[in-house]
């Protein structure tokens, strides 16, 4: 309800373009005030999404293989005349082979992905290396951790989760860019001395037609 980009009116790429073309005119000022520039923040976010896609695609074959093993095992048990207690429970738990295979698929996914999905922002292959200052700044802009979350937190406003190791997980891309835009604008509005011109510039409409 607080976002200035109404979902459906802009694709993530359009929101990213809006950030770069409007807020990006004041890269140095934002880096000084927020710790990271708009264009660098957008670059990092897209690389986090790319990392998540790579992490899944690199392991998807293993998930399918594990699922197929359990699917075939279910079919074998259906043909077996004498079942032990564990085998009987398998047939009672799942309605068909696809259910058994699907459960195994997601069980393996939930085992593997928590190990490969979190990543240090500084390790991303950006055009220029991400400094610890920039990584921490982006975490402060859109991130949340178990230390900062509470029952009153509006979680949609914090699309990046920061683990105790310093690694991060990112949520929905569209929401992430919406929140980034809003928070950079808040930075601009809070600095009346150096970014006062941004208060006018950042609300100018951008034609994406």
Secondary structure as the mmCIF struct_conf table of DSSP 4:
data_model
#
loop_
_struct_conf.conf_type_id
_struct_conf.id
_struct_conf.beg_label_comp_id
_struct_conf.beg_label_asym_id
_struct_conf.beg_label_seq_id
_struct_conf.end_label_comp_id
_struct_conf.end_label_asym_id
_struct_conf.end_label_seq_id
BEND BEND1 UNK A 4 UNK A 5
STRN STRN1 UNK A 7 UNK A 7
TURN_TY1_P TURN_TY1_P1 UNK A 8 UNK A 9
STRN STRN2 UNK A 10 UNK A 10
HELX_RH_AL_P HELX_RH_AL_P1 UNK A 12 UNK A 22
HELX_RH_3T_P HELX_RH_3T_P1 UNK A 23 UNK A 26
HELX_RH_AL_P HELX_RH_AL_P2 UNK A 27 UNK A 34
BEND BEND2 UNK A 35 UNK A 36
HELX_RH_AL_P HELX_RH_AL_P3 UNK A 38 UNK A 79
BEND BEND3 UNK A 81 UNK A 82
HELX_RH_AL_P HELX_RH_AL_P4 UNK A 85 UNK A 93
BEND BEND4 UNK A 95 UNK A 96
HELX_RH_AL_P HELX_RH_AL_P5 UNK A 97 UNK A 116
BEND BEND5 UNK A 117 UNK A 117
STRN STRN3 UNK A 119 UNK A 119
HELX_RH_3T_P HELX_RH_3T_P2 UNK A 121 UNK A 123
BEND BEND6 UNK A 124 UNK A 124
BEND BEND7 UNK A 127 UNK A 128
HELX_LH_PP_P HELX_LH_PP_P1 UNK A 129 UNK A 131
HELX_RH_AL_P HELX_RH_AL_P6 UNK A 132 UNK A 142
STRN STRN4 UNK A 143 UNK A 144
TURN_TY1_P TURN_TY1_P2 UNK A 146 UNK A 148
TURN_TY1_P TURN_TY1_P3 UNK A 151 UNK A 152
HELX_RH_3T_P HELX_RH_3T_P3 UNK A 155 UNK A 157
STRN STRN5 UNK A 160 UNK A 162
HELX_LH_PP_P HELX_LH_PP_P2 UNK A 163 UNK A 163
TURN_TY1_P TURN_TY1_P4 UNK A 164 UNK A 165
BEND BEND8 UNK A 166 UNK A 166
STRN STRN6 UNK A 168 UNK A 170
HELX_RH_AL_P HELX_RH_AL_P7 UNK A 173 UNK A 190
TURN_TY1_P TURN_TY1_P5 UNK A 192 UNK A 194
BEND BEND9 UNK A 195 UNK A 195
TURN_TY1_P TURN_TY1_P6 UNK A 196 UNK A 197
HELX_RH_AL_P HELX_RH_AL_P8 UNK A 198 UNK A 201
TURN_TY1_P TURN_TY1_P7 UNK A 202 UNK A 203
BEND BEND10 UNK A 204 UNK A 204
#
